């Protein structure tokens, strides 16, 4: 599973990278700190999944979900937010999974593995 990290906080991206590098079937293919960088990285790296900060650049990410999917067919999107109340807007926008940043790391890994199992990823 090739994953692109999109969060405007470098500390969050670093923590996610450290967590994901422990997973044998996961490869972090890039990081984005803003929406323009995210769009460019999706085109450049062709990830299988984006871990998307739902408050990235203080923009309405619901507007960008269809854009991301149009840029790369088959892209899975996991919305991450420190605001659990964002779950409903993320689901309405069509993300695959919503994970609260306050959840234990295992919750994120379960979400990633669930998507990977659906897509029959090697090594999952």
N, C-alpha and C positions, 0 to 999 in steps of 0.2 A: 504494500500500500504506500503510494507516494503522496506525502502530505505537505501542504503549504500552510505556514503559520501566518495569520494576519491579526496583529494586535498593535496598538500604538504605544504600548509600554514594553520597552526592551526587556525588562525584568520578567514579564509574563512570557514573552517569546522564549527567553533563555530557559525558564523553568519548564515550559512545554517541551522544548528541544531535549533537555536532559531526561525528562520522563520518557519521551518517545524513543530516544536512542537506545533504551533498554529493551525495546520490543523488537524481536528478530525479524518480523515481517513488515516493519515500518521503516520508511526512509524519509527524512525531512528534506524536501527538495528546494526549499526557499523560505524566506521570511519577508513580510511586508509590514511597514509601520503606518501606512496610509492607503487610501483608496486607489490613487493612481498607481502606486507601487504594486498593490494587489492585482489590479487589472493587468499590468505589464507582466507580473510574475506568473499569472495564470496562463497567459499566452506563451511565455518563454519556457516554462517548466512542464506544462501539461499535467498537473497533479491529478490524482484520483480523488483527493479530498482536500477541502479547505477547512481549517479550524478558524472560524470567523468571529472576532470580537464584535458583538452585536452593537456596540457603541463606537465602533471604529470611526475616528475623525469626527465624532459628533454628528454623523450623517444618519439618515434613515436607511438602515441596511436592507429593509424590505424592498426598497427601490432597486437595490443592486443584485438581489438574488436571481432574478431573470436574466440580468446582464451576464452574471458569472456563468450561469448555465448555458447561455447562448455562446459564450466564448469557448467553452469546453464541454462537449457532449458527454454525459455520463458522470459529471462532477458531483460528488457528494459534498454536502455542506453541513458542518456541525457548528451551530451557533453557541458562543460562549458569552456569558454575561454575569456581572456581579449583581445584577438586578433580577431575581427570580421572577418578578412580575412581567418580565419581557418574554417569558415562555410563550404566551398566547400570540403575541405579534410575530414572533419568529416562526411558530407553527403555521400561522395564517399566511406567511410569506412563502412557505413551502420548503423550509430547511428540512433536512433529514432527521436531525436530532438537536435537542437543546440541552446544554449542560451548564449548570450554574458554576461560576468560578469558586463559589463557597463549598462545593461538593468535594468529597474525597477524590484524589487522583484516579482511584479505581473506577469511579463512575465514568470518567472520560474514556478510560481504556476499554471499559465494557461497551460504550457507545461505538468506539472505533472498531472494536472486534465484531460487534453486531453487524455493522455495515459491511465489514470485510467478509464476514461469513455469508452475507446475502450475495455478495459479488464473487464469491469463491476465490478469494485472494490466496495466492500460494503462501504456505506457512502459517495461515491463520488457524 
